[in-house]
Amino acid sequence: MTQGVPLVIAAVGGLVLIAAYFIPYTQNWGEKAAVWFEVLAAIAFVLGGANLLKVHLKNVSDRIRGWGYSVIVLVSFLATLTAGLGKIGVQASPQFPAFPWSGPYRETSGAFWFAYEYAFKPLTATVFALLAFYVASAAFRAFRAENTEAILLLGTAFIILLGRTFAGVLLTSWIDPSVWSGFEYLTGLRIENMTVYIMSVFNTAGNRAIMIGIALGIVATSLRVLLGLDRSYLGRD
């Protein structure tokens, strides 16, 4: 019984959305189901916030290794939650000037917007900047010309990297039809043109193959969930 009800709800919800997509008469069913999903998502956010508080408060209470990071998470979470729910610094909406909290919480003068623009965005940019060095280090270790496939991968990556920089453009700038008319048929050998060709032909073909594989995987996984064969979302027995 504890597993039967969730399985029925998942199967009915999935079948309703499929029917709403392919049968015009049932489109209204899909819209109603989407509203219910939004309600469930809101409840999930509340549960997620409660679980975050529980886990990190336990880390701080037990003084486990790295508990200082849990303190930072808790302070940031509570400060952001207070700024968003309390609409600190938000101006009243022109439609409801008598209510000081009637304005949108993402207004440019609000504390929530300030935290997002001057705390979250810089931290995100910093993390991605650090990731660039890790990616470069991993690429240096991975790109070893040990076989034909590795040589092709290394050469393609080298061309793409050069084609995205000024140095790559400068290296083949001498292939210019204005210098010699014969270069008109060799402009495809310029590194920037080779980069465009690789990205628009080979990369696009690879992306399409990957997307087709992902789509087939989604269909197979969805069918397993609808038929009750995959019960991993129910958690442990």
Secondary structure, DSSP 8 states (H G I E B T S, - for coil): -TTHHHHHHHHHHHHHHHHHHH-GGGHHHHHHHHHHHHHHHHHHHHHHHHHHHHHHHHHHHHT-TTHHHHHHHHHHHHHHHHHHHHTTT----TT-TT-TT-S-TT-TTSHHHHHIIIIIHHHHHHHHHHHHHHHHHHHHHH---SSHHHHHHHHHHHHHHHHTSHHHHHHTTT--TTT-GGGGGTGGGSHHHHHHHIIIIIHHHHHHHHHHHHHHHHHHHHHHHHTT---GGG---
